[in-house]
């Protein structure tokens, strides 16, 4: 990491340790909602909501590598916020469009005034190109009919980015979440996050609501998905690091047979192997951030590599973490379960291991 | 148009390579047969190999990052990256490989005197002297500091007696750098010296060991009353373990790099899988996909640590991680290559060349230079701070 990135990480850590420790997530889960408008406003004030919004539009314009640094720190304590949905995915989509409306939308993201959710999935697996939701032309506009699921941040978001099929391809719509005909149902997620199933019934949209060009959703969506996948990978690497730190600490203090269990070579080697995996994954994530900043046209391989590695590493980190904690790791009173559940949800979001490994293989010629 | 210095370097290098790299040396070959090891008894496999070595040596390109006065080209890390890219672009073979480059060079550059550097390094860079490494002994494998080969102080020289094992290519080497116990009374790490010995000296004898791959790259080396002048020590007497440890870090990074198959090997797996896709089916492809993901990520990790080394933060204890991950991956890769090759891969020098031999050779990767288990213990103690 560069010196600037290290400073950003330290600053983020300082804030998140105070405002968003795992205990905060536990508190919000027990209270029934993980949405926290006050902390998002604070993050916006620190420039995080506008991390990808150009300074001309009121953002901090720090870039993709910086967004990854923030996401990584958030992952360590499982901080919940609309950062990925709004500040990374929606902002990147809006950046592909240069009209005045997009500029004003970006300004609202940067200030924390508007939050977004991305409505892409229709089946159980991520596969945007196969979206079937109907957006037939209706006079000068469109009528949206269909269902979306696994819409992260979808219950509380002010606006939705909706992928739907128009006459000659896919189109991305940017519409208010409370428009007539939209019905949002909260999914009861294992990780307690804000996720919605959304039904669209004769929802009216105009040309104004189209982000980018009609029938060309992927021009706008592809870079947004890549940015989201990279930042999610960074968040998962942070999650892995958080679970790992807890585990190593436990190995040093828990005693059995009269000694710290960290003295046992069987556990030492498992922990050391996990550290090696975390290190290798962090290289893939740094690389993805650099590629998105410096060579976005060719970032696809780097992004899929990062998400694939981060997924495998996070799953390993929570499994090893739980096993090495023994029985206490299975209790709800202990935090490891939170890491395990978030890892599983994040593994699925924006493409699982197979999805991204398949992309890597295709790009590598087999 | 004016170019910035790095682009200018690239342009000049590209022109030089186009002009000077012989056509026969543009096959990127890195197999055992294609390597030029140099040394006084070296027999070039072709005139092109000789010409290529000579031309590279004259520019310092056999050891691009070494200082110019010691035979290198004095390249920065940034230039070294460009050098690697441009060499790959013309698919050039490495002009010279040797333990002198990988191991002795880093040791002398760090611990040697100016006179030692001037004496020993330029001949290595020119491919005139071939070195081997005398570390392991029958009783000193993972417990390397237990070396028993003894150097008795005779005033102006040491009288060395003992035995080394796994001395790679000792039968073809001109010189050896070895760990020798020069103080039997000190704690085991504190009585070792790092000595340079001429393989032609009276009392040095080598015997090749036939390995499971059918070839004999490793030897046993015996020392009987070998006189080693006192000036042939690197670093301080009885402090050779410092040099050894430093070199092990280099060796681990080197083995891990080879392990990740980064010099074009990454493509090879995909091509191999494609060739036999119809017969292999989905399981092999899935395994290969996983291997490819890990290959790319480990390659990026090696680059990241090289970049850090340039900035003064060496890989240090993390070299254990690089070595462990790189070598375990390489073994896995070669298992996949064997599966993809089917029964064709099961013949010595069969339709797939030396694939079986290469596969068997990789089994040593996670043993030589410190076993995977030793690497994990290093990470556990030094990086994670778990109790010893």
Interface residues (C-beta under 8 A of the other chain):
Chain A: X248 X251 X252 X259 X260 X262 X263 X265 X268 X269 X271 X272 X273 X275 X276 X277 X279 X280 X281 X283 X284 X286 X287 X301 X305 X308 X309 X357 X358 X360 X361 X364 X365 X366
Chain B: X266 X267 X269 X270 X271 X273 X274 X277 X285 X288 X289 X290 X292 X293 X294 X296 X297 X298 X300 X301 X303 X304 X318 X321 X324 X325 X373 X375 X376 X377 X379 X380 X381 X383 X384 X385 X386 X387 X388
